């Protein structure tokens, strides 16, 4: 790195060690945290489908700025949370964005977390309720000075706790909270995930330049579940949930002098259309071999007849292809399950639809054509016994198909097999 370094890089060097020895390592969200997220999101989703009571609504602005108590004070000025950049002349009275993949320096945008109704309800569910709503909201409302955020936040937490108490018992609420305590110990003591900011603890306004003459710069970091910050826990869970969802990253900076594990700013999710070719099994996969079979049978009949068609022969062998051409929908119907979009209380989702009984019976009956073809093809072996079993075998095939369709119907399933490919030409990644 070019010298001389600025004030910010000097603070980073003093904290971590000489540049060139600092290693950056991406930290994966621990399994326990992902389990808490899965459990609480499942409870919220179940509540949305089973209860008609309205969910509590966050009426304040969705982007909230989190400020720990350690950073409270009229004399503190924020110069950013991106330790990959040096301190610039850009400052704010609220904490500025943390480091992110875009690598932007000199931004004055405030660091915010998106407060959605679902994630907030999960955070309320996993946070102990012995902390009052008013104290929890001070960390996102400038110590309670922003009345619009403070009142809305306090009202939301009170409504959320009342809502959860009305739909689940105390034991159900205690389970995710106990699991959350284990995650807090892991994230706080084991991984040491923290927020970081360049701060100026003392400054003087210069009227000649209309700017602040700042002194006493520090690179301060606060653990997301610091024991000295009892009121930050609720909204720290929103940062951790963003980590699980992939909106944020946690990076460990390890140097010869010290180490620091920081959570990043939010990153926009990459969105794109689904590639239809990625669907491995579709209806065409069933129809294609049947069409091939029909073509082969017709070609075989043409070769054997040598343009001398006999009515019975053509009808018998032609039925093989006609079965799959005209009755192919029966195969597709019995091997497919329907989905419908339905609104359940406060949730909308896909639900399986059962085929009508008459439709299943008729579709099963169509498959008796296959039994007829097999009986006809092997009649030269069974000869005069063909008539004794052909009718019974068709009825048995129809009954067996119908019973299997009712007892063990086709169900939906999805398999996730994610892979990441690096495109060296475009210097990008594809999932």
HUSULCOR-V530515 format. One record per pair of residues at least 6 apart in sequence whose ideal C-beta (glycine too) atoms are under 8 Angstrom apart, sorted by the first residue. I is the first residue (numbers start at 0). J is the second residue. D is the distance in Angstrom with one decimal. If there is no record, write none. Layout:
i=I j=J d=D
i=I j=J d=D
This chain:
i=0 j=8 d=7.2
i=0 j=18 d=5.3
i=4 j=12 d=7.0
i=4 j=85 d=7.2
i=5 j=85 d=3.7
i=5 j=86 d=5.7
i=6 j=85 d=7.3
i=6 j=86 d=4.9
i=6 j=216 d=5.1
i=7 j=78 d=7.4
i=7 j=82 d=7.4
i=7 j=84 d=6.9
i=7 j=85 d=4.2
i=7 j=86 d=3.7
i=7 j=197 d=5.6
i=7 j=216 d=7.6
i=7 j=218 d=7.3
i=8 j=18 d=7.7
i=8 j=85 d=5.1
i=10 j=197 d=7.2
i=10 j=216 d=6.6
i=10 j=217 d=7.0
i=10 j=218 d=4.0
i=11 j=82 d=5.4
i=11 j=218 d=6.5
i=12 j=18 d=6.4
i=13 j=256 d=7.5
i=14 j=218 d=5.9
i=14 j=254 d=7.8
i=14 j=256 d=7.0
i=14 j=257 d=5.5
i=14 j=259 d=6.7
i=15 j=21 d=5.1
i=15 j=252 d=5.8
i=15 j=253 d=7.7
i=15 j=254 d=3.2
i=15 j=255 d=7.9
i=15 j=256 d=5.8
i=15 j=257 d=5.5
i=15 j=258 d=7.0
i=15 j=259 d=6.4
i=16 j=254 d=3.2
i=16 j=255 d=3.7
i=16 j=256 d=3.8
i=16 j=257 d=6.9
i=17 j=254 d=7.5
i=17 j=255 d=6.6
i=20 j=254 d=5.7
i=20 j=255 d=4.7
i=21 j=252 d=5.9
i=21 j=253 d=6.9
i=21 j=254 d=4.3
i=22 j=252 d=7.5
i=22 j=253 d=4.7
i=22 j=254 d=7.5
i=23 j=250 d=5.6
i=23 j=251 d=7.3
i=23 j=252 d=5.8
i=23 j=253 d=7.9
i=24 j=250 d=6.9
i=24 j=251 d=4.6
i=24 j=253 d=6.7
i=25 j=248 d=6.2
i=25 j=249 d=7.4
i=25 j=250 d=5.7
i=25 j=251 d=7.9
i=26 j=190 d=6.4
i=26 j=192 d=7.7
i=26 j=248 d=7.9
i=26 j=249 d=4.2
i=26 j=250 d=6.6
i=26 j=251 d=5.4
i=26 j=260 d=6.5
i=28 j=239 d=7.7
i=28 j=242 d=5.2
i=28 j=243 d=5.0
i=28 j=249 d=7.5
i=29 j=182 d=7.4
i=29 j=185 d=5.8
i=29 j=186 d=7.4
i=29 j=190 d=7.3
i=31 j=178 d=7.3
i=31 j=181 d=6.1
i=31 j=182 d=5.1
i=31 j=185 d=5.9
i=32 j=182 d=5.1
i=32 j=185 d=7.5
i=32 j=186 d=7.0
i=32 j=239 d=6.1
i=32 j=242 d=7.5
i=32 j=243 d=6.2
i=33 j=243 d=5.6
i=34 j=178 d=7.1
i=35 j=125 d=6.1
i=35 j=175 d=6.5
i=35 j=178 d=5.4
i=35 j=179 d=5.8
i=35 j=182 d=5.4
i=36 j=121 d=7.3
i=36 j=240 d=5.9
i=36 j=243 d=4.6
i=38 j=174 d=7.9
i=38 j=175 d=5.6
i=38 j=178 d=6.9
i=39 j=121 d=4.0
i=39 j=124 d=5.1
i=39 j=125 d=5.7
i=39 j=175 d=5.5
i=40 j=117 d=7.3
i=40 j=121 d=6.1
i=42 j=124 d=6.6
i=42 j=167 d=7.4
i=42 j=171 d=7.7
i=42 j=175 d=7.2
i=43 j=117 d=5.6
i=43 j=120 d=5.3
i=43 j=121 d=5.9
i=43 j=124 d=7.5
i=44 j=346 d=6.7
i=46 j=54 d=8.0
i=46 j=166 d=5.5
i=46 j=167 d=7.8
i=47 j=54 d=7.1
i=47 j=343 d=7.7
i=47 j=344 d=6.4
i=47 j=345 d=4.5
i=47 j=346 d=3.9
i=48 j=343 d=4.5
i=48 j=344 d=5.8
i=48 j=345 d=7.7
i=48 j=346 d=4.7
i=48 j=348 d=7.5
i=49 j=166 d=7.9
i=49 j=344 d=6.7
i=50 j=166 d=5.2
i=50 j=344 d=6.2
i=50 j=345 d=7.5
i=51 j=344 d=5.1
i=51 j=345 d=7.6
i=52 j=162 d=6.6
i=52 j=165 d=6.7
i=52 j=166 d=6.9
i=53 j=345 d=7.3
i=54 j=116 d=5.8
i=54 j=120 d=7.0
i=54 j=162 d=6.9
i=54 j=345 d=6.0
i=55 j=116 d=7.0
i=55 j=120 d=7.0
i=55 j=155 d=5.6
i=55 j=158 d=3.9
i=55 j=159 d=4.6
i=55 j=162 d=5.4
i=56 j=116 d=6.1
i=56 j=155 d=7.5
i=57 j=114 d=5.4
i=57 j=115 d=7.4
i=57 j=116 d=5.6
i=57 j=119 d=5.8
i=57 j=151 d=7.0
i=57 j=155 d=5.2
i=58 j=151 d=4.7
i=58 j=154 d=7.6
i=58 j=155 d=7.3
i=59 j=114 d=7.6
i=59 j=147 d=6.3
i=59 j=148 d=4.8
i=59 j=151 d=3.7
i=59 j=152 d=6.1
i=59 j=155 d=7.8
i=60 j=148 d=6.9
i=61 j=113 d=5.5
i=61 j=114 d=5.5
i=61 j=115 d=7.0
i=62 j=111 d=3.9
i=62 j=112 d=7.4
i=62 j=113 d=6.1
i=62 j=114 d=7.6
i=63 j=111 d=6.1
i=63 j=112 d=6.0
i=63 j=114 d=5.2
i=63 j=139 d=4.4
i=63 j=148 d=6.8
i=63 j=152 d=7.9
i=63 j=234 d=6.9
i=64 j=93 d=5.0
i=64 j=94 d=6.9
i=64 j=109 d=4.9
i=64 j=110 d=6.6
i=64 j=111 d=5.3
i=64 j=139 d=6.5
i=65 j=94 d=7.5
i=65 j=110 d=7.3
i=65 j=111 d=8.0
i=65 j=112 d=6.2
i=65 j=138 d=5.8
i=65 j=139 d=5.7
i=65 j=194 d=7.7
i=65 j=231 d=7.1
i=65 j=234 d=5.2
i=65 j=235 d=7.6
i=65 j=238 d=7.7
i=66 j=93 d=6.6
i=66 j=94 d=6.2
i=66 j=138 d=5.9
i=66 j=139 d=7.4
i=66 j=141 d=6.9
i=66 j=142 d=8.0
i=67 j=138 d=6.6
i=67 j=194 d=6.9
i=67 j=221 d=4.6
i=67 j=225 d=7.3
i=67 j=228 d=5.1
i=67 j=231 d=5.6
i=68 j=138 d=7.3
i=68 j=227 d=7.4
i=68 j=228 d=5.8
i=68 j=230 d=7.2
i=68 j=231 d=7.6
i=69 j=219 d=6.9
i=69 j=221 d=5.3
i=69 j=225 d=7.9
i=69 j=227 d=7.0
i=69 j=228 d=7.0
i=70 j=77 d=7.6
i=70 j=94 d=6.5
i=70 j=196 d=6.7
i=70 j=198 d=6.9
i=70 j=219 d=7.1
i=70 j=221 d=7.3
i=71 j=142 d=6.0
i=74 j=200 d=6.5
i=74 j=201 d=6.1
i=74 j=202 d=7.0
i=75 j=198 d=5.7
i=75 j=199 d=7.1
i=75 j=200 d=6.2
i=76 j=90 d=5.1
i=76 j=91 d=7.7
i=76 j=92 d=6.9
i=76 j=198 d=7.0
i=76 j=199 d=4.4
i=76 j=202 d=5.6
i=76 j=211 d=6.5
i=76 j=213 d=6.0
i=77 j=90 d=6.3
i=77 j=91 d=5.0
i=77 j=92 d=6.9
i=77 j=93 d=6.3
i=77 j=94 d=5.0
i=77 j=95 d=5.3
i=77 j=196 d=5.5
i=77 j=197 d=7.2
i=77 j=198 d=6.3
i=78 j=86 d=4.9
i=78 j=87 d=7.3
i=78 j=89 d=7.2
i=78 j=90 d=5.2
i=78 j=95 d=7.0
i=78 j=196 d=7.5
i=78 j=197 d=3.9
i=78 j=198 d=7.0
i=78 j=199 d=6.5
i=78 j=213 d=8.0
i=78 j=216 d=7.5
i=79 j=86 d=7.3
i=79 j=87 d=7.6
i=79 j=89 d=7.2
i=79 j=95 d=4.2
i=79 j=96 d=7.0
i=79 j=106 d=7.0
i=79 j=196 d=7.0
i=79 j=197 d=5.4
i=80 j=94 d=6.2
i=80 j=95 d=5.9
i=80 j=96 d=6.3
i=80 j=97 d=3.9
i=80 j=98 d=6.8
i=80 j=110 d=6.0
i=80 j=194 d=6.9
i=80 j=195 d=5.3
i=80 j=196 d=4.7
i=80 j=197 d=7.3
i=80 j=261 d=7.9
i=80 j=264 d=7.4
i=81 j=95 d=7.9
i=81 j=96 d=6.9
i=81 j=97 d=6.3
i=81 j=98 d=4.2
i=81 j=99 d=7.5
i=81 j=103 d=7.8
i=81 j=104 d=6.5
i=81 j=106 d=7.8
i=81 j=264 d=7.8
i=82 j=98 d=6.3
i=82 j=195 d=6.1
i=82 j=197 d=8.0
i=82 j=218 d=6.9
i=82 j=252 d=7.2
i=82 j=259 d=7.7
i=82 j=261 d=7.1
i=83 j=98 d=5.1
i=83 j=102 d=6.9
i=83 j=104 d=7.7
i=84 j=98 d=7.8
i=84 j=104 d=3.6
i=84 j=105 d=7.2
i=85 j=104 d=7.5
i=86 j=197 d=5.3
i=86 j=216 d=6.6
i=87 j=104 d=6.9
i=87 j=105 d=4.6
i=88 j=210 d=7.7
i=89 j=95 d=7.7
i=89 j=105 d=5.1
i=89 j=106 d=7.0
i=89 j=107 d=4.6
i=90 j=107 d=7.2
i=90 j=199 d=7.5
i=90 j=211 d=7.1
i=90 j=213 d=7.6
i=91 j=107 d=5.3
i=91 j=109 d=6.2
i=93 j=109 d=4.6
i=93 j=110 d=7.6
i=93 j=141 d=7.9
i=94 j=109 d=6.8
i=94 j=110 d=4.9
i=94 j=194 d=7.5
i=94 j=196 d=5.1
i=95 j=106 d=6.5
i=95 j=107 d=6.3
i=95 j=108 d=6.7
i=95 j=109 d=6.4
i=95 j=110 d=6.0
i=95 j=196 d=7.2
i=96 j=106 d=5.5
i=96 j=108 d=5.3
i=96 j=109 d=7.3
i=96 j=110 d=4.8
i=96 j=264 d=4.5
i=97 j=110 d=5.8
i=97 j=194 d=7.1
i=97 j=195 d=7.0
i=97 j=261 d=6.8
i=97 j=262 d=6.6
i=97 j=263 d=5.4
i=97 j=264 d=4.2
i=98 j=250 d=7.6
i=98 j=261 d=7.0
i=98 j=263 d=5.5
i=98 j=264 d=6.5
i=99 j=263 d=5.4
i=99 j=264 d=4.0
i=99 j=265 d=7.3
i=99 j=266 d=5.7
i=100 j=248 d=7.6
i=100 j=263 d=7.6
i=100 j=266 d=5.4
i=101 j=266 d=7.6
i=110 j=264 d=6.3
i=111 j=265 d=7.8
i=112 j=234 d=6.6
i=112 j=237 d=4.8
i=112 j=238 d=5.9
i=112 j=241 d=6.8
i=112 j=265 d=7.2
i=113 j=237 d=7.6
i=113 j=241 d=7.8
i=113 j=265 d=7.3
i=114 j=234 d=7.8
i=114 j=237 d=6.5
i=118 j=237 d=5.8
i=118 j=240 d=5.4
i=119 j=155 d=6.8
i=119 j=159 d=6.9
i=119 j=237 d=7.3
i=120 j=159 d=5.6
i=120 j=162 d=7.8
i=120 j=163 d=7.6
i=121 j=236 d=7.3
i=121 j=240 d=6.6
i=122 j=233 d=5.4
i=122 j=234 d=7.1
i=122 j=236 d=4.0
i=122 j=237 d=5.8
i=122 j=240 d=7.3
i=123 j=156 d=6.1
i=123 j=159 d=4.3
i=123 j=160 d=6.3
i=123 j=163 d=6.9
i=123 j=233 d=6.9
i=124 j=163 d=6.1
i=124 j=172 d=6.9
i=124 j=175 d=5.6
i=124 j=176 d=7.6
i=125 j=175 d=5.0
i=125 j=176 d=6.0
i=125 j=178 d=7.5
i=125 j=179 d=3.9
i=125 j=236 d=6.1
i=126 j=135 d=7.8
i=126 j=176 d=7.3
i=126 j=179 d=7.0
i=126 j=232 d=5.4
i=126 j=233 d=4.8
i=126 j=236 d=6.5
i=127 j=176 d=5.8
i=127 j=180 d=7.9
i=127 j=232 d=7.9
i=128 j=160 d=5.9
i=130 j=229 d=6.5
i=130 j=230 d=6.4
i=130 j=232 d=7.4
i=130 j=233 d=7.6
i=132 j=152 d=7.5
i=132 j=153 d=4.7
i=132 j=154 d=8.0
i=132 j=156 d=3.7
i=132 j=157 d=5.1
i=132 j=160 d=7.7
i=133 j=143 d=7.6
i=133 j=149 d=7.9
i=133 j=153 d=5.3
i=134 j=229 d=7.8
i=134 j=230 d=4.7
i=135 j=152 d=7.6
i=135 j=156 d=6.1
i=135 j=230 d=5.4
i=135 j=232 d=7.7
i=135 j=233 d=4.7
i=135 j=234 d=7.6
i=136 j=143 d=7.3
i=136 j=148 d=7.4
i=136 j=149 d=5.4
i=136 j=152 d=3.6
i=136 j=153 d=5.0
i=136 j=156 d=6.9
i=137 j=143 d=5.0
i=137 j=149 d=7.3
i=137 j=230 d=6.2
i=138 j=228 d=7.8
i=138 j=230 d=5.5
i=138 j=231 d=5.2
i=138 j=234 d=6.2
i=139 j=148 d=6.2
i=139 j=152 d=6.2
i=139 j=234 d=5.8
i=140 j=146 d=7.9
i=140 j=148 d=4.2
i=140 j=149 d=3.8
i=140 j=152 d=6.3
i=143 j=149 d=4.9
i=156 j=233 d=7.4
i=163 j=172 d=6.2
i=164 j=172 d=7.5
i=179 j=236 d=7.8
i=182 j=239 d=7.9
i=183 j=224 d=4.6
i=183 j=232 d=7.3
i=186 j=192 d=5.2
i=186 j=223 d=6.4
i=186 j=224 d=6.0
i=186 j=239 d=6.9
i=187 j=222 d=5.4
i=187 j=223 d=7.1
i=187 j=224 d=4.1
i=187 j=225 d=7.2
i=187 j=226 d=7.8
i=190 j=249 d=7.5
i=190 j=260 d=5.8
i=191 j=222 d=6.5
i=191 j=260 d=4.8
i=192 j=222 d=7.0
i=192 j=223 d=5.1
i=192 j=239 d=7.9
i=192 j=249 d=5.6
i=192 j=260 d=5.3
i=192 j=261 d=7.4
i=192 j=262 d=5.7
i=193 j=220 d=4.3
i=193 j=221 d=5.9
i=193 j=222 d=4.9
i=193 j=223 d=6.4
i=193 j=259 d=7.0
i=193 j=260 d=6.4
i=193 j=261 d=5.9
i=193 j=262 d=7.3
i=194 j=220 d=6.6
i=194 j=221 d=5.1
i=194 j=223 d=6.6
i=194 j=261 d=7.3
i=194 j=262 d=6.5
i=195 j=218 d=6.6
i=195 j=219 d=7.0
i=195 j=220 d=4.2
i=195 j=221 d=7.9
i=195 j=259 d=7.0
i=195 j=261 d=5.1
i=196 j=218 d=7.7
i=196 j=219 d=5.8
i=196 j=220 d=7.9
i=197 j=216 d=6.6
i=197 j=217 d=7.7
i=197 j=218 d=5.9
i=198 j=216 d=7.1
i=198 j=217 d=5.2
i=198 j=218 d=7.8
i=198 j=219 d=5.2
i=199 j=211 d=7.8
i=199 j=213 d=3.8
i=199 j=214 d=7.0
i=199 j=215 d=6.4
i=199 j=216 d=5.5
i=199 j=217 d=8.0
i=200 j=215 d=4.4
i=200 j=216 d=8.0
i=200 j=217 d=6.4
i=201 j=213 d=7.4
i=201 j=214 d=5.3
i=201 j=215 d=4.5
i=202 j=211 d=4.5
i=202 j=212 d=6.3
i=202 j=213 d=4.2
i=202 j=214 d=6.8
i=203 j=211 d=7.1
i=203 j=212 d=4.8
i=203 j=214 d=8.0
i=204 j=210 d=7.8
i=204 j=211 d=5.9
i=204 j=212 d=7.6
i=205 j=211 d=7.0
i=205 j=212 d=5.0
i=220 j=259 d=6.2
i=220 j=261 d=7.1
i=221 j=228 d=6.4
i=221 j=231 d=7.9
i=222 j=228 d=7.5
i=223 j=231 d=7.4
i=223 j=235 d=4.3
i=223 j=238 d=6.3
i=223 j=239 d=7.0
i=223 j=262 d=6.8
i=224 j=231 d=7.7
i=224 j=232 d=6.1
i=224 j=235 d=6.1
i=225 j=231 d=7.1
i=238 j=247 d=6.5
i=238 j=262 d=5.7
i=241 j=247 d=4.4
i=241 j=265 d=6.3
i=242 j=248 d=7.2
i=242 j=249 d=6.0
i=242 j=262 d=6.7
i=245 j=268 d=7.1
i=246 j=265 d=5.2
i=246 j=266 d=6.1
i=246 j=268 d=6.7
i=247 j=262 d=5.8
i=247 j=263 d=5.1
i=247 j=264 d=7.1
i=247 j=265 d=5.8
i=247 j=266 d=6.9
i=248 j=262 d=7.6
i=248 j=263 d=4.5
i=248 j=266 d=7.5
i=249 j=260 d=6.4
i=249 j=261 d=7.1
i=249 j=262 d=5.2
i=249 j=263 d=7.1
i=250 j=260 d=7.3
i=250 j=261 d=6.1
i=250 j=263 d=6.6
i=251 j=258 d=6.5
i=251 j=259 d=7.5
i=251 j=260 d=4.5
i=252 j=258 d=6.4
i=252 j=259 d=4.8
i=252 j=260 d=7.4
i=252 j=261 d=7.0
i=282 j=331 d=5.6
i=282 j=335 d=7.4
i=285 j=327 d=7.8
i=285 j=330 d=6.3
i=285 j=331 d=6.1
i=285 j=334 d=6.6
i=286 j=327 d=6.0
i=286 j=331 d=7.5
i=289 j=323 d=4.0
i=289 j=324 d=7.8
i=289 j=327 d=6.1
i=289 j=330 d=7.7
i=290 j=323 d=7.5
i=290 j=324 d=7.9
i=292 j=319 d=7.5
i=292 j=320 d=7.1
i=292 j=323 d=6.4
i=293 j=319 d=7.2
i=293 j=320 d=3.2
i=293 j=321 d=7.9
i=293 j=323 d=5.7
i=293 j=324 d=6.0
i=294 j=320 d=7.7
i=296 j=316 d=5.9
i=296 j=317 d=7.8
i=296 j=319 d=4.8
i=296 j=320 d=5.0
i=297 j=317 d=7.5
i=297 j=320 d=5.9
i=299 j=316 d=7.3
i=300 j=312 d=7.4
i=300 j=313 d=6.5
i=300 j=316 d=4.8
i=300 j=317 d=7.0
i=303 j=312 d=7.9
i=304 j=312 d=7.1
i=304 j=313 d=7.4
i=315 j=375 d=5.4
i=318 j=368 d=7.3
i=318 j=371 d=7.3
i=318 j=372 d=6.0
i=318 j=375 d=7.3
i=319 j=372 d=5.2
i=319 j=376 d=7.8
i=322 j=368 d=4.2
i=322 j=369 d=6.2
i=322 j=372 d=6.0
i=323 j=330 d=7.7
i=326 j=365 d=4.5
i=326 j=366 d=7.5
i=326 j=368 d=5.7
i=328 j=362 d=8.0
i=329 j=362 d=4.3
i=329 j=363 d=7.8
i=329 j=365 d=3.7
i=329 j=366 d=6.1
i=330 j=366 d=7.5
i=332 j=354 d=7.0
i=332 j=358 d=7.2
i=332 j=362 d=4.9
i=333 j=359 d=7.5
i=333 j=362 d=5.4
i=333 j=363 d=7.0
i=333 j=366 d=7.7
i=333 j=400 d=7.1
i=333 j=404 d=5.8
i=333 j=409 d=7.4
i=334 j=409 d=6.1
i=335 j=409 d=6.4
i=336 j=351 d=5.7
i=336 j=352 d=7.9
i=336 j=408 d=6.9
i=336 j=409 d=4.4
i=336 j=410 d=6.1
i=336 j=411 d=5.6
i=337 j=351 d=6.8
i=337 j=352 d=4.1
i=337 j=353 d=8.0
i=337 j=354 d=7.0
i=338 j=349 d=4.7
i=338 j=350 d=7.1
i=338 j=351 d=6.2
i=338 j=352 d=6.8
i=338 j=411 d=6.8
i=339 j=349 d=7.1
i=339 j=350 d=6.0
i=339 j=352 d=4.9
i=340 j=347 d=6.6
i=340 j=348 d=7.4
i=340 j=349 d=6.1
i=341 j=347 d=7.3
i=341 j=348 d=7.0
i=341 j=349 d=7.7
i=341 j=350 d=4.9
i=343 j=350 d=7.8
i=351 j=410 d=7.1
i=351 j=411 d=6.2
i=353 j=408 d=7.3
i=354 j=362 d=7.9
i=359 j=401 d=6.3
i=359 j=404 d=5.1
i=359 j=405 d=6.9
i=360 j=401 d=5.7
i=362 j=404 d=7.8
i=363 j=397 d=5.4
i=363 j=398 d=8.0
i=363 j=400 d=4.0
i=363 j=401 d=4.1
i=363 j=404 d=6.3
i=364 j=397 d=5.2
i=366 j=396 d=6.4
i=366 j=397 d=6.9
i=366 j=400 d=5.3
i=367 j=393 d=4.4
i=367 j=394 d=7.8
i=367 j=396 d=5.7
i=367 j=397 d=5.1
i=369 j=396 d=7.4
i=370 j=389 d=7.9
i=370 j=392 d=5.5
i=370 j=393 d=4.6
i=370 j=396 d=4.5
i=371 j=389 d=7.5
i=371 j=393 d=6.4
i=374 j=381 d=7.9
i=374 j=385 d=6.2
i=374 j=388 d=7.9
i=374 j=389 d=4.5
i=374 j=392 d=6.6
i=374 j=393 d=7.8
i=378 j=385 d=4.7
i=381 j=388 d=7.6
i=417 j=430 d=6.3
i=418 j=430 d=7.2
i=419 j=428 d=5.7
i=419 j=429 d=7.4
i=419 j=430 d=5.8
i=420 j=428 d=6.9
i=420 j=429 d=5.0
i=420 j=430 d=7.9
i=421 j=427 d=7.9
i=421 j=428 d=5.5
i=422 j=428 d=7.0
i=422 j=429 d=6.2
